[in-house]
Amino acid sequence: MARRTTPALALTNALMAPVARSRRDPDAAWDKAVAAAQREAGVEADKSDQDWIEEFRFLLGCVADVPGLTPIGWISSLNDARQRLVTRLRVRRLHQEHPGIGAEPIERPVFVVGLPRTATTLAHRILAAAPAHRGPLRWEMAHPDLPVAPEVERQRVKLAEKAKVVTKWAPDFDIVHPVEATKAEESILLLPQGMYHVLYHSPMPKYQRWLGERDAAPDYRYLKEVLQVLQHGRERRRWILKNPLDLGEMATIKQVFPDAVFVWTHRDPITVMGSLCSLIDLSYSLFLKQIDRPAIGRLALEVMSETVERGRTWRQDHRESIVDVPYHRLNADPDKYVPELYRRLGATWSDTDAAHLAAALARPATDRRHEYSIRQFDLTEDDIEAAFGDYTAWVVTLNS
């Protein structure tokens, strides 16, 4: 596989190396970041924030222990944790100052789930574009707030667009997952902990084991609190959310959002895994000096097969909460299938929705190609079929 980063990445790492020395004492670095977050938010952390703060302390300790971590790898993790704490403190203050926010009903939210690279983004953005729907926009998630003046909104959009710097270091991100501040984005930006830290930043076995024993309900309660902020004082519309890894947390999500509906996109795992491994490889290239591609293959196969199995187990007794979307049927005739998807969600299909679909399908074909050989990651078709069991055969029946 060809080099996927630019010389600008190496230069930035060299410039950031002195600052990244804080990695030597991650606890002290986090204490300093927490103090900075409180100053930026204008809110003091209280008892309700302590679990959040300590969980990020644990995460950053795991990040600091990653062999071959680059300066960008450390600084980006520390800054991300600090900014997430700033957001949490602001959200808590808004709820305290405006008690009506907590009474906002989040009704019949739709969670788009499924293996990554199975058209979850397409389904999410088409559904979120409907007049009666909405998804959380990237800039909103970076600074959840009540309605603000247009000039303030423009400033926040511009600030959120700075995330595009990643494309200067790894141009493929502009194809794989374009950063668009004014478009609906994945809700992992509002979920403090999750396997995405492992899949899209760096391998952390200790953190991965900890996640396996952790109750994710507080994360989804926080997600609800943020959605309530973004809804308060605005027109109420149905929320359309997307995070492929929510597939393994459907039971937890139902505890917090009892009337949630899941749109589960399905595609042959053999086709998906090469593309997913390539995405992980691209992400790791930003944060690690050396990349172990066979290890990426093993990690992706373990995490995603377990996630699908958890989803299928829960599905057995909750089929009424799931709308299955076979990738090939969606791809073969979207003009027929997408209106049917709306109907199954109890939504109304309009000419506006048809125009949104046409626009989504008209983007350059290169934006839809991101397939790589599983052999680059030391995987075989037999490995994948063994890990996913009869799921592959079941996907075939859905597409027939």
C-alpha positions as CSV (number, residue, x, y, z in Angstrom):
1,M,0.0,0.0,0.0
2,A,1.4,3.4,-1.0
3,R,2.3,6.1,1.5
4,R,-0.9,7.8,2.6
5,T,0.4,10.9,4.4
6,T,2.1,14.1,3.2
7,P,5.4,15.7,4.3
8,A,3.3,18.2,6.2
9,L,2.5,15.5,8.7
10,A,6.2,14.9,9.5
11,L,6.9,18.6,9.8
12,T,4.0,19.1,12.1
13,N,5.1,16.2,14.3
14,A,8.6,17.7,14.5
15,L,7.2,21.1,15.5
16,M,4.9,19.5,18.1
17,A,7.5,17.2,19.7
18,P,8.4,19.6,22.6
19,V,4.8,20.1,23.6
20,A,4.1,16.4,23.4
21,R,6.6,15.8,26.2
22,S,3.6,16.1,28.5
23,R,2.8,12.5,27.6
24,R,5.5,11.5,30.1
25,D,3.1,12.4,32.9
26,P,-0.4,11.9,31.5
27,D,-2.1,12.6,34.9
28,A,-0.5,16.0,35.2
29,A,-1.2,16.8,31.6
30,W,-4.9,15.9,32.2
31,D,-5.1,17.9,35.4
32,K,-3.8,20.9,33.5
33,A,-6.3,20.3,30.7
34,V,-9.2,20.0,33.1
35,A,-8.3,23.4,34.7
36,A,-8.1,24.9,31.2
37,A,-11.5,23.4,30.3
38,Q,-13.1,24.9,33.3
39,R,-11.7,28.3,32.5
40,E,-12.8,28.1,28.8
41,A,-16.3,26.9,29.8
42,G,-16.7,29.4,32.6
43,V,-18.0,26.5,34.7
44,E,-16.4,24.6,37.6
45,A,-16.5,20.9,37.5
46,D,-18.6,19.4,40.3
47,K,-19.4,15.9,41.6
48,S,-21.5,15.0,38.6
49,D,-18.4,15.5,36.4
50,Q,-16.0,13.3,38.4
51,D,-16.7,10.0,36.7
52,W,-16.4,11.7,33.3
53,I,-13.0,13.2,34.3
54,E,-11.6,10.0,35.7
55,E,-12.7,8.0,32.7
56,F,-10.8,10.3,30.4
57,R,-7.8,10.1,32.8
58,F,-7.9,6.4,32.2
59,L,-8.2,6.8,28.5
60,L,-5.3,9.2,28.3
61,G,-3.2,6.9,30.4
62,C,-3.8,4.2,27.8
63,V,-3.0,6.5,24.9
64,A,0.2,7.6,26.6
65,D,1.3,3.9,26.8
66,V,0.8,3.3,23.0
67,P,4.2,2.2,21.5
68,G,5.3,4.5,18.7
69,L,2.7,7.2,19.3
70,T,3.5,10.4,17.4
71,P,3.3,13.9,18.9
72,I,0.1,14.5,17.0
73,G,-1.3,11.3,18.4
74,W,-0.8,12.5,21.9
75,I,-1.7,16.1,21.5
76,S,-4.8,15.4,19.5
77,S,-6.1,13.0,22.2
78,L,-5.4,15.4,25.0
79,N,-7.1,18.3,23.1
80,D,-10.0,16.1,22.2
81,A,-10.6,15.1,25.8
82,R,-10.3,18.7,26.9
83,Q,-12.8,20.0,24.3
84,R,-15.3,17.3,25.2
85,L,-15.1,18.3,28.8
86,V,-15.6,22.0,27.8
87,T,-18.8,20.9,25.9
88,R,-20.0,18.8,28.9
89,L,-19.6,21.7,31.3
90,R,-21.4,24.1,29.0
91,V,-24.3,21.6,28.5
92,R,-24.7,21.1,32.2
93,R,-24.7,24.9,32.8
94,L,-27.4,25.3,30.1
95,H,-29.6,22.6,31.7
96,Q,-29.2,24.3,35.1
97,E,-29.9,27.8,33.8
98,H,-32.9,26.7,31.6
99,P,-34.8,23.9,33.4
100,G,-37.1,23.6,30.4
101,I,-34.4,22.0,28.4
102,G,-34.6,18.8,30.4
103,A,-38.3,18.6,29.5
104,E,-37.7,18.5,25.8
105,P,-39.0,15.3,24.4
106,I,-36.7,13.4,22.0
107,E,-39.4,11.4,20.2
108,R,-38.9,8.4,18.0
109,P,-35.2,9.1,17.2
110,V,-33.7,7.0,14.3
111,F,-30.3,5.5,14.8
112,V,-28.5,4.4,11.6
113,V,-26.3,1.4,12.5
114,G,-24.4,-1.3,10.7
115,L,-20.9,-2.3,9.7
116,P,-18.9,0.7,8.6
117,R,-18.7,1.2,4.8
118,T,-22.3,-0.2,4.3
119,A,-23.9,3.1,3.1
120,T,-24.6,4.3,6.7
121,T,-23.5,7.8,5.7
122,L,-25.7,7.8,2.6
123,A,-28.7,6.6,4.6
124,H,-28.0,9.1,7.4
125,R,-27.7,12.1,5.3
126,I,-30.7,11.3,3.1
127,L,-32.9,10.8,6.1
128,A,-31.6,13.8,8.0
129,A,-32.2,16.1,5.0
130,A,-36.0,15.5,5.1
131,P,-38.0,18.6,6.1
132,A,-39.4,16.9,9.2
133,H,-36.1,15.4,10.2
134,R,-32.7,16.7,11.4
135,G,-29.3,15.4,12.3
136,P,-26.8,17.0,14.6
137,L,-24.5,19.1,12.5
138,R,-20.7,19.0,13.0
139,W,-20.5,22.6,14.1
140,E,-23.4,22.2,16.5
141,M,-21.8,19.2,18.2
142,A,-18.6,21.2,18.6
143,H,-20.5,23.9,20.5
144,P,-24.0,22.8,21.6
145,D,-26.0,25.9,22.4
146,L,-29.4,27.5,22.4
147,P,-30.2,29.6,19.2
148,V,-27.5,32.2,18.6
149,A,-27.2,35.2,16.3
150,P,-26.3,34.5,12.7
151,E,-22.9,36.1,13.0
152,V,-22.1,33.9,16.0
153,E,-23.2,30.8,14.0
154,R,-21.0,31.7,11.1
155,Q,-18.0,32.0,13.4
156,R,-18.7,28.6,14.9
157,V,-19.1,27.0,11.5
158,K,-15.7,28.5,10.5
159,L,-14.1,27.2,13.6
160,A,-15.5,23.7,13.1
161,E,-14.1,23.7,9.5
162,K,-10.6,23.8,11.0
163,A,-11.0,20.0,11.4
164,K,-10.2,19.9,7.7
165,V,-6.5,20.2,8.6
166,V,-6.5,16.5,8.6
167,T,-6.7,16.4,4.8
168,K,-3.4,18.4,4.6
169,W,-1.8,15.5,6.4
170,A,-3.7,12.6,4.8
171,P,-5.6,13.7,1.6
172,D,-7.5,10.4,1.4
173,F,-9.7,11.6,4.3
174,D,-11.4,14.0,1.8
175,I,-12.6,10.9,-0.1
176,V,-13.2,8.5,2.8
177,H,-15.0,10.9,5.2
178,P,-15.1,14.5,4.1
179,V,-15.3,17.0,6.9
180,E,-18.3,19.3,6.4
181,A,-19.2,21.6,9.2
182,T,-22.7,22.2,8.1
183,K,-23.7,18.6,7.4
184,A,-25.1,16.0,9.7
185,E,-22.3,14.1,11.3
186,E,-21.7,10.9,13.4
187,S,-22.8,11.2,17.0
188,I,-19.5,9.8,18.2
189,L,-18.6,13.5,18.6
190,L,-21.1,13.4,21.5
191,L,-20.2,10.0,23.0
192,P,-17.3,10.4,25.4
193,Q,-16.1,6.8,25.4
194,G,-16.3,4.0,22.8
195,M,-14.5,1.6,20.6
196,Y,-13.9,4.4,18.1
197,H,-10.9,5.5,20.2
198,V,-9.4,2.1,19.4
199,L,-10.5,1.7,15.8
200,Y,-9.7,5.3,14.6
201,H,-6.8,6.4,16.9
202,S,-4.6,3.6,18.2
203,P,-4.7,0.0,19.5
204,M,-5.2,0.0,23.2
205,P,-5.9,-3.5,24.5
206,K,-6.3,-2.4,28.1
207,Y,-8.9,0.3,27.2
208,Q,-10.7,-2.2,24.9
209,R,-11.0,-4.7,27.8
210,W,-12.3,-1.9,30.1
211,L,-14.9,-0.9,27.5
212,G,-16.1,-4.5,27.4
213,E,-17.1,-4.3,31.0
214,R,-18.4,-0.7,31.1
215,D,-22.0,0.4,31.1
216,A,-22.5,2.8,28.2
217,A,-25.8,4.2,29.5
218,P,-24.3,7.4,30.9
219,D,-22.9,8.2,27.4
220,Y,-26.4,8.0,25.9
221,R,-28.0,9.9,28.6
222,Y,-25.5,12.7,27.9
223,L,-26.3,12.4,24.2
224,K,-29.9,13.0,25.0
225,E,-29.0,16.0,27.1
226,V,-27.2,17.5,24.2
227,L,-30.0,16.8,21.8
228,Q,-32.4,18.5,24.2
229,V,-30.1,21.6,24.1
230,L,-30.0,21.6,20.3
231,Q,-33.8,21.2,20.2
232,H,-34.8,23.8,22.8
233,G,-36.2,27.0,21.3
234,R,-36.2,25.5,17.8
235,E,-38.7,23.7,15.7
236,R,-39.1,20.1,16.9
237,R,-38.1,17.6,14.3
238,R,-37.3,13.9,14.4
239,W,-33.7,13.2,15.2
240,I,-31.7,11.1,12.7
241,L,-28.4,9.8,14.3
242,K,-25.6,7.7,13.0
243,N,-22.8,5.8,14.6
244,P,-22.1,2.3,13.2
245,L,-20.9,1.1,16.5
246,D,-24.3,1.8,18.1
247,L,-25.1,-1.6,16.6
248,G,-23.7,-3.2,19.7
249,E,-25.5,-0.9,22.1
250,M,-29.1,-1.1,20.9
251,A,-30.3,-2.5,24.2
252,T,-28.6,0.4,26.1
253,I,-30.0,3.0,23.6
254,K,-33.5,1.6,24.2
255,Q,-33.1,2.3,27.9
256,V,-32.5,6.0,27.3
257,F,-34.7,6.4,24.1
258,P,-37.5,3.8,24.6
259,D,-39.2,4.6,21.3
260,A,-36.0,4.6,19.2
261,V,-35.9,3.0,15.8
262,F,-32.8,1.4,14.2
263,V,-32.0,1.5,10.5
264,W,-29.6,-1.4,10.1
265,T,-27.6,-1.4,6.9
266,H,-26.3,-4.8,5.7
267,R,-23.6,-5.7,3.3
268,D,-21.4,-8.8,2.8
269,P,-18.7,-8.6,5.5
270,I,-16.1,-9.9,3.0
271,T,-16.6,-6.8,0.9
272,V,-16.7,-4.5,3.9
273,M,-13.7,-5.6,5.9
274,G,-11.0,-4.6,3.3
275,S,-12.5,-1.1,3.2
276,L,-12.8,-0.8,6.9
277,C,-9.2,-2.0,7.5
278,S,-8.1,0.6,5.0
279,L,-9.9,3.3,6.9
280,I,-8.3,2.2,10.2
281,D,-4.9,2.1,8.5
282,L,-5.5,5.7,7.2
283,S,-6.5,6.9,10.7
284,Y,-3.5,5.1,12.4
285,S,-1.2,6.8,9.9
286,L,-1.8,10.1,11.6
287,F,-1.0,8.9,15.1
288,L,1.5,6.0,14.9
289,K,5.1,5.9,13.6
290,Q,4.7,2.3,12.5
291,I,1.5,0.4,11.4
292,D,1.0,-3.3,11.9
293,R,-1.5,-4.2,9.2
294,P,-2.1,-7.8,10.2
295,A,-2.9,-6.5,13.7
296,I,-5.4,-4.1,12.1
297,G,-7.0,-7.0,10.3
298,R,-7.3,-9.0,13.6
299,L,-8.6,-6.0,15.5
300,A,-11.3,-5.1,12.9
301,L,-12.4,-8.7,12.6
302,E,-12.7,-9.2,16.3
303,V,-14.5,-5.9,17.1
304,M,-16.9,-5.9,14.2
305,S,-17.9,-9.6,14.3
306,E,-18.6,-9.2,18.0
307,T,-20.6,-6.0,17.4
308,V,-22.7,-7.7,14.7
309,E,-23.3,-10.7,17.0
310,R,-24.5,-8.5,19.8
311,G,-26.8,-6.7,17.4
312,R,-28.3,-9.9,16.1
313,T,-28.8,-11.3,19.6
314,W,-30.8,-8.3,20.6
315,R,-32.6,-8.2,17.3
316,Q,-34.2,-11.6,18.0
317,D,-36.7,-10.2,20.5
318,H,-36.9,-6.6,19.1
319,R,-37.5,-7.0,15.4
320,E,-40.3,-4.3,15.6
321,S,-37.6,-1.7,16.4
322,I,-35.4,-2.5,13.4
323,V,-35.7,-1.6,9.8
324,D,-33.2,-3.7,7.7
325,V,-31.6,-1.9,4.7
326,P,-29.8,-4.3,2.3
327,Y,-26.9,-2.4,0.7
328,H,-27.3,-3.9,-2.8
329,R,-31.0,-3.3,-2.9
330,L,-30.5,0.3,-1.9
331,N,-27.6,0.7,-4.3
332,A,-29.4,-1.0,-7.2
333,D,-32.6,1.1,-7.2
334,P,-32.4,3.9,-4.7
335,D,-35.3,5.8,-6.3
336,K,-37.5,2.9,-5.4
337,Y,-36.0,1.8,-2.2
338,V,-35.5,5.0,-0.3
339,P,-39.2,6.1,-0.5
340,E,-40.0,2.6,0.8
341,L,-37.6,3.2,3.7
342,Y,-39.3,6.5,4.5
343,R,-42.7,4.6,4.6
344,R,-41.4,2.0,7.0
345,L,-40.2,4.8,9.3
346,G,-43.6,6.5,9.2
347,A,-42.1,9.4,7.3
348,T,-43.6,11.2,4.3
349,W,-41.7,11.2,1.0
350,S,-41.8,14.5,-0.9
351,D,-40.3,16.1,-4.0
352,T,-37.8,17.8,-1.7
353,D,-36.6,14.4,-0.5
354,A,-36.3,13.2,-4.1
355,A,-34.1,16.2,-4.9
356,H,-31.9,15.5,-1.9
357,L,-31.5,11.9,-3.0
358,A,-30.6,12.9,-6.5
359,A,-28.0,15.3,-5.2
360,A,-26.5,12.6,-2.9
361,L,-26.3,10.1,-5.8
362,A,-24.8,12.7,-8.2
363,R,-21.5,13.1,-6.2
364,P,-18.4,11.9,-8.0
365,A,-18.1,8.2,-8.2
366,T,-14.6,8.3,-6.7
367,D,-16.2,9.4,-3.5
368,R,-18.0,6.1,-3.3
369,R,-15.0,3.9,-4.0
370,H,-13.0,2.8,-1.0
371,E,-12.4,-0.9,-1.4
372,Y,-9.1,-2.6,-0.6
373,S,-7.9,-6.2,-0.6
374,I,-8.3,-8.0,2.7
375,R,-5.0,-9.7,2.0
376,Q,-3.2,-6.5,2.7
377,F,-4.3,-7.0,6.3
378,D,-3.5,-10.8,6.4
379,L,-7.2,-11.8,6.2
380,T,-8.8,-14.4,4.1
381,E,-12.5,-14.9,3.1
382,D,-12.5,-18.0,5.3
383,D,-11.3,-16.0,8.3
384,I,-14.2,-13.5,7.8
385,E,-16.9,-16.1,7.2
386,A,-15.7,-18.0,10.3
387,A,-15.9,-14.9,12.4
388,F,-19.3,-13.7,11.2
389,G,-20.9,-17.1,11.1
390,D,-24.1,-17.3,9.1
391,Y,-24.4,-13.5,8.9
392,T,-22.9,-13.5,5.4
393,A,-25.5,-16.0,4.1
394,W,-28.3,-14.0,5.8
395,V,-27.2,-10.8,4.1
396,V,-27.4,-12.6,0.8
397,T,-31.1,-13.5,1.5
398,L,-31.8,-9.9,2.3
399,N,-30.5,-8.8,-1.0
400,S,-32.4,-11.4,-3.0
